[in-house]
Amino acid sequence: MKLDLGPEDYSPALVRKIVRHGGKDSFEEASADLFEDLGIDIAPKQVQRITERIGTEWARQRDRETAAFRRGHLPRLHTHAPEVAAVMPDGGRLQSRASNARPGVHAPRWREPKYGCCLTLDSKTSLNDPEPEPPEAFMSPERIARLVGEMAGRSAVKVARKPKKPKCADARRRRRVRGRPRSRRKRCRYLVRTAVATMRPSDRFGELLAMETYRRSLDLAKRKAFVGDGEPYNWTLWAEHFRPRGFVAILDFVHLLTYVHSAAQAAGGSPKQRWTRYERWLRWAWGGERASLLSALTRSSSRAGAPPKNAAESDPRRILASACTYVTNNLDKMDYPRYRRLGLPTSSAPVESQIKQFNRRVKGTEKFWTEEGAEAVLQVRAAYLSADGRSDRNWARPRPNYRAVGSNRLALVK
């Protein structure tokens, strides 16, 4: 009977399970889960070797496809053009260590893996702005304080809450009947999402993102958006790879919101005056009144004065100056009424959600990655987070030939 064992001495089906677990959880947890689910005792180190080996194979295949894309020889996966598409880049955080060093963690430092989210969407165009008023969530002091705290990477600001009185079913029913009906519009519905992830420099990341866009024919979409958080390098990627293909550059509204809220607080006054100011500035931003917003920020910053070079992050002068710079640099990407009429997304929430799924695997106080190991595991994670069958395509390809024997046959491919 032919066992059809691969170079790892496991069947292809078992190798798939090992890699799936190793790309989702820590190698220790993956080892424990494999024993719990299958009754097979595979050491964490073995799970790591196999996962990183397969991830390296997939990374090399990706690099070959990128080279073919560069030469204009890469075939498209789909030939039909989607109606709406969006590309959203962002960065994450993980801890790295020196490669080829003695056992232990040496030369640890924080690194920024780069992530991209590529989407097809279902949305409609409108002659008029389908949502002229800001969402209720942006008008709630509690929710905004929490959101700004999360976006800043700090604990959410605690806001006193009034105790809620219990409501009977009849009261809730009367409120729905008598209350003002909420205006709801059909928001963008995400259809297919794929992921790009790498430890490579920004220029290589831009090429990988453009290659994924081409392969899925997102560049042929009738309406297409490039949504970024305002970092200059995102717009460099857009200008080089996506503006020539007709992608509309859009500043993520939630990132803008945090600057507007922080500046409104920094401008001073009573709590009521600060909130009134925030609401006014928010409506200007939401309604596309960019000149009014920038003018108000500039006046407030001028009144506060220029921040000194050693100003703390919490210094109101620094907060206001930073908001002015941010809005000035992104002014041409803040025409939100137009984007809503086109049915384009104005939030980078999909890539933020995707990054959380990557972080669950690669970010942690006790996780230190070599460059090669991180790149390999990111490819495995990206394949299983992509909803276009990428993992199945990767497994369907013939694998490289390895030595059948030898003490080093499970090492990464050189």
N, C-alpha and C positions, 0 to 999 in steps of 0.2 A: 504494500500500500504506500503510495507516495504522500509524504506529509507536506510537501510544498513549503518548507521552512525557508525563511529569508536569512540574510547574513546575521541577524540578531538571534537566530535559533528559535524564533517564535513564528507562528503563522501570520500571514498578512492581516487577518482579521484581528488578532490579538495586538499586533503592532499598532493598528489604527486605534484600538481602545487605549493603549498606553499613551499614545501621542495626544489623543483627545483629552484624557485626564491631565497629562503633564502640561498641556497648554492652557488649562482652565484653573487648576489649583497648584499649590506648592508641590514640589516633588514628593515631600513627605506625605502630604494629604493624598496625593494621587496614588502613592504606593499603598496606603491604608485602604483607600476606596477600592482599588483593584483586588486586594485580598478579601475585603468584605463582600464585594459583588460577585467575584469570579472564583474565589478560593485559591488564587495564584499568588505566591509570595515573590514579589519583584522588589528588589532593594531600591530605595530612593535614588541612589547614584545611578543605577541602571535605567530607571525612568528618565533621569536627566540626560544621560548619554543618548538614549534613543530619541527623545523629544528634540534635543538640540541637533541631532544628526538629521532627522527628517526636516526640521525647520531650516537648516542650512541648505539642504537640497532644494527646498521650495524658494529660498532666497536667491539661489543661483539661477533657478528657472526664471524667476522674476527679472533678474538682471539680464538674462538672455533676451527676454521679451522687450525689456527697455531698450536694449541695443538694436533690436529689430525695429522698434518704434522710431528710434533716432534715424535709422536708414530709410524709413518709410515702407518697411516690409511686414509690419505687424498686421495680421488679419483682425477684423472686428469680430467680437462675439455675436453681436446683433447688427443687422443691417437696417432695421426700421428705426426711424427717429422718434424718440419719446416726445410727448407734448411739453412737459416741464421737467427741468433738471436743475440740480443745485450741487455745488461743491463747497465744502466747508473745511478749512484747515485749522489746526490748533496744535498746541504743544502740551506735553505732560511733564512728569518728573519721575526719575528713578535714581537709585544709587549705583554707581559703578565701582569696580575695583580693577587693579592691574591684572593684565593677562600674563600667562607664563611665569607667574611668581610662585614662590614657595607656599605651602598650605597656609590658609588664613586670609584675612582681608588686608590688602596693601594698597596704598594710595587711593583711599576712598574719596569720592566726590559726587556731587549731584550732577546729573546730566538731564538734557531735555530731549526725550524722544519726540518725534514729529508724527502727528496723526492727521489723516484726512478722511472725511466722510463724503461719499458720493451717492446722490439720491435721485430717484425719479419720483415725481409727485403727481397727485391728482388735484387740480385747482382750476378755477374759472377766471376769466377776465371780467372786468366790470367797467362800465362807462363812468360811474361815480365811485368815490371811496367807499368800499363796503363796510368799513369800520372807522368812522370819523372820530369817535370818542375813544380815549384810552381804556384798556381793560380795567375792570374793577380791582384786580389784583395790584395794579400800579397805583391805585388811589387809597390803599389801606396802609396806615402808618406802621402797624405791626408787621405786615408782610414785607413792606419795603425795607424796614430796618433789618429784618432777617435776611432778605435777599442781598442787601448791600454788604452785610457782615460775611455771608458765604462767599460772595464774589471777591471780597478782599482777602479771603483766606483766614479770617478771624472768626471767633465765636460770634454768633449773632447777638446784636444788641438787645438786651432784655427790656421789654416794654411792659408796663403794668397792664394787666387785662382786667376788665370788669367781669365779675362772676356772671355766668350765663344762667338764666332762669330756665327750668325745664318747661318744655312746651308740649302740650298735648297734640294728638294727631289732628283734632278739629281746628286748633289754632293754626297749625302749619297749613292746613287746607285752605282756611280763610285768607291767610296771607298770600298764598299763591293766586287765589281768585281775585282778591281786591288790589294786590300790589301791582306796581307798574311792570308790565311784561318786559323781560330782558330781550334786548335785540341780539340775536345770535346770527352769525354768518358762518357759512361753511368754510372752515379753515383748510389750509393745505393738508392733504392726507398723504402720508409717505407710503410709497409702493414698494420699492426695492432699495435697500441700503447696503453698500459695500464699504469696506474699510481699507485704508492704506496706512502702514506703520513702518517706521524705520528709525535707526540711529544715525543715518547718514546726514551729511550737511544739507543746508537749506536748498542749494542748487540741485542736488540729487533728488531731494524730496519733491521739489517742483516738477522735475521730469517724471518721477513715479506717479504723481498725482495727474499730470497731463496724460500719461500713458493709460492709466485706469479710466480716465474720462473718454479717451479715444476708443479703447477696447469695448466699452459699454455703449458707444455712440451717443454719449451725453452731449458732445459738442454739436450734434445735429439737431438737438431739441429746438423747438420753435421759440420757447421762452426758457431762459437759463440765468441762474444767479450764482455769484461767488460771494459768500457771506463770511466776513472776517471780523475779528475782535478789535481791529484798529491798530494792531502792531504793524510797523512799517514794512517788515519783511513779507507779511501776507500780501500787501498791495504790490510788492515787487514781484511776487509769484504771479499775481493776477496780470500785471502789465506784460510779463514775459510770455506766459503760457495761455492765459484765458481771455484777456481783452481782445487779442486778434481773432478769437473764435466767437466773439459776440456775447460773452458772459457779462452781466450787469454787476458791478461791484456794489455791495451793500454792507454798511456798517451794522454789526449786530446791535439791535436796539437795547438789549438788556445791559450790555457793557456801557453804552451811552447813558442809560438810565442811572447807573451807579455814579458816574461823574456828575450828572445833573443834581442828583440828590445830595451828594457830598458837598458840592459847591453851594447849593442853596442853604445848607446848614452852616457852612463856613462863612457865609456873607453876614451872619449875625442877626440880632433882633430877638424878640420873644419867640417861644415855641410856635405860637400861632402864626407870627410873621414869617418864620422859616418855612412852615408847612404851606402857607399861602404862596410863598415865592416858589417853592418846589412844584406845586400844582400848576402854576402859570408857566414855568419853564418846561415842565413835562408836556403840557398841551402844545406849546410851540414846537417842541421836538417831534411829537407824534404827528402834528399837523403839517410838518414840513416847513415851518416858519423859521428857517435856519438863520436868516439875517437877524431876526429879533432875538433869538437865543444867544447868538454870538455877541451881539451888542450888549445885552444885559450882563453876560459873563465878563465882558471886557470892562464895563463900568464898575462892576463889583470888585474885580481884581485891581483896577486902578485906585479905587478908594482904599483898599486894604494895603496897597503898596507892594513893591517887589520883594519876594522872599530872599533872605540872605542865603549864601551858599551852603551854610551848615544848618539850614532850617529843618526841623523835624518833620516827619511825614504827616503828623497831626496839625502842623502849623496852618492856620486858615489861609495865609498868603500863598503857601505852597500848594494847597488844595485848589484854590481859585486859579492860580497860574497854570497848574496842570490841566484843569478843565478847559481853560481857554486854548491851550496848545492842542489838546485832544480834539476839540471841536473844529478848530481851524484846519488841522491836518486832514480831517475826515469830512469836511463840509460837503464835498461833491458826492458823497456816498450816503447822504441822509435824506433823500427825497422819498420818505416813507409812503405818503399818499399814492405816488406813482407806482411804487413797488406793490402796494396792496391792490391797486387797480389791475396790475399785470398778473396777479395771483402768485407772486413770488414770495418766498419766506423772508422774514426780517429778523429771525432769531437763529442763532447757531446752537440751539438746544440739542439737536440730534448728535452733533459731534461732541458736545459736552457730556451727553449721556454715554456715548461710545467710549470716551476717555475714562469714565468711571469703571467701565467693564475691563479696559486694559489695566487700569491702576490696581484693580482687585488682584490681578495676576503678578504684576511686576513691581509695584510700589509697596514699600514697607520698611520699617526701621531695621529689620533683620535680613533684608534682601539686598545682596550686593552682586551685581552682574558684571561679567566680562563683556566686552564689546560684542564678541562673536555670539556669546550665549544669549544676550538680550536681543540681538537682531534675529536669531533663530526662533526664539520663543514668540517674539512679536509677529513673525510670519504665521506661525501656527495659530495664534490667537486671532489675527486678522482674517485668516481663512475661515475659521468657524464663526466669526461674527458677521461674515458677508453672506447675504441672502441670495446669492446668484449661483450657488452650487460650486463655489471655488474649491472647497475641500475635496469634493468628489472628483473634480477635474484633476487636482493635484495627485490624488491617490491612483487615478486611472493611468497616469503616465508611467512608462517603464522606469524603474529605479536604476541608478548606476551600479556597475559591477564592483564588488568588494572582494577582498581576500577571504577565502573560505576558512582559513585558520590563522592563528597568530594572536599574541597577547594584546595587540593594539588594534584589532579589527573593529572594535566598537568606538574608536576615537573619531573625532570630527574629520570629515573628508578634507584632505589637503589640496 
